[in-house]
């Protein structure tokens, strides 16, 4: 405390690490259970494959599905084809907001070659 200006206290976490970790784990379990009830087995399998390739994208999809379930937009379980439609919609929306296109430019070296003459 001697290096801090007067009136400031060192930052301490609001909860000890054990409690914070347990709460995070409980939230993750609840999230997994909700996803399991929302998706049918084929859609859940597809989402798990997406999570292997892109965990961030999988989290986005899960968040959208949970929000849709909480607002009552989902009727019954989401099938694999419905999940694919949702993925396509998200891709279209993302491409509209992200107007920057990726281009690849090939720069080949031009070496002196006897066949050029």
C-alpha positions as CSV (number, residue, x, y, z in Angstrom):
1,X,0.0,0.0,0.0
2,X,2.9,2.3,0.3
3,X,3.3,2.8,-3.5
4,X,-0.3,3.9,-4.0
5,X,-1.5,7.5,-3.7
6,X,-3.4,8.5,-0.6
7,X,-7.0,7.2,-0.5
8,X,-6.5,4.4,-3.0
9,X,-6.6,0.7,-2.1
10,X,-5.2,-2.2,-4.0
11,X,-7.6,-3.9,-6.3
12,X,-9.0,-7.2,-5.0
13,X,-11.4,-9.4,-6.8
14,X,-15.0,-9.2,-5.7
15,X,-15.1,-12.9,-5.1
16,X,-12.4,-15.4,-4.3
17,X,-11.1,-17.4,-7.2
18,X,-12.8,-20.6,-6.0
19,X,-16.3,-19.1,-5.9
20,X,-15.8,-17.2,-9.2
21,X,-14.7,-20.4,-10.9
22,X,-17.6,-22.4,-9.5
23,X,-20.1,-19.8,-10.6
24,X,-18.6,-19.7,-14.1
25,X,-18.8,-23.5,-14.3
26,X,-22.4,-23.5,-13.1
27,X,-23.3,-21.0,-15.8
28,X,-21.5,-23.1,-18.4
29,X,-23.4,-26.2,-17.3
30,X,-26.7,-24.3,-17.5
31,X,-25.9,-23.0,-20.9
32,X,-25.1,-26.5,-22.2
33,X,-28.3,-27.9,-20.7
34,X,-30.4,-25.1,-22.4
35,X,-28.7,-25.7,-25.7
36,X,-29.3,-29.5,-25.3
37,X,-33.0,-28.8,-24.9
38,X,-33.2,-26.3,-27.8
39,X,-31.4,-28.4,-30.4
40,X,-32.1,-31.9,-31.7
41,X,-29.3,-34.4,-31.9
42,X,-28.2,-33.7,-35.5
43,X,-28.1,-29.9,-34.9
44,X,-26.2,-30.3,-31.6
45,X,-23.7,-32.5,-33.4
46,X,-23.2,-29.8,-36.2
47,X,-22.8,-27.1,-33.6
48,X,-20.2,-29.2,-31.8
49,X,-18.3,-29.6,-35.0
50,X,-18.4,-25.8,-35.6
51,X,-17.1,-25.3,-32.0
52,X,-14.1,-27.5,-32.9
53,X,-13.2,-25.3,-35.8
54,X,-14.3,-21.9,-34.5
55,X,-15.2,-21.7,-30.8
56,X,-16.0,-18.0,-31.1
57,X,-18.5,-18.6,-33.9
58,X,-20.1,-21.4,-31.9
59,X,-20.5,-19.1,-28.9
60,X,-22.2,-16.5,-31.2
61,X,-24.6,-19.1,-32.5
62,X,-25.4,-20.4,-29.0
63,X,-26.1,-16.8,-27.9
64,X,-28.5,-16.2,-30.8
65,X,-30.3,-19.5,-30.1
66,X,-30.6,-18.8,-26.4
67,X,-31.9,-15.3,-27.0
68,X,-34.4,-16.7,-29.6
69,X,-35.6,-19.3,-27.0
70,X,-35.9,-16.8,-24.3
71,X,-38.0,-14.4,-26.4
72,X,-40.3,-17.3,-27.6
73,X,-39.2,-17.2,-31.2
74,X,-38.5,-20.9,-31.3
75,X,-41.3,-23.4,-31.6
76,X,-40.0,-26.9,-30.6
77,X,-36.5,-28.2,-31.2
78,X,-34.3,-26.7,-33.8
79,X,-33.4,-29.1,-36.5
80,X,-30.1,-29.3,-38.5
81,X,-31.7,-27.7,-41.5
82,X,-33.0,-24.8,-39.4
83,X,-29.6,-24.4,-37.9
84,X,-28.0,-24.3,-41.4
85,X,-30.6,-21.6,-42.3
86,X,-29.6,-19.6,-39.2
87,X,-25.9,-19.9,-40.1
88,X,-26.6,-18.7,-43.6
89,X,-28.6,-15.7,-42.3
90,X,-25.7,-14.9,-39.9
91,X,-23.2,-15.1,-42.7
92,X,-25.3,-12.8,-44.9
93,X,-25.7,-10.3,-42.1
94,X,-22.0,-10.4,-41.3
95,X,-21.0,-10.0,-44.9
96,X,-23.2,-6.9,-45.2
97,X,-21.6,-5.3,-42.2
98,X,-18.1,-6.3,-43.2
99,X,-17.7,-4.7,-46.6
100,X,-14.0,-5.2,-46.7
101,X,-13.3,-8.1,-49.1
102,X,-10.3,-10.3,-48.8
103,X,-8.1,-10.4,-51.9
104,X,-5.1,-12.5,-52.6
105,X,-2.4,-11.1,-54.8
106,X,0.2,-13.4,-56.3
107,X,3.5,-11.9,-56.9
108,X,5.6,-14.2,-59.0
109,X,9.3,-13.7,-59.4
110,X,10.5,-13.1,-62.9
111,X,13.8,-14.9,-63.2
112,X,15.9,-14.6,-66.3
113,X,15.2,-17.7,-68.3
114,X,16.7,-18.8,-71.7
115,X,13.2,-19.8,-72.8
116,X,12.0,-16.2,-72.6
117,X,13.8,-15.2,-75.9
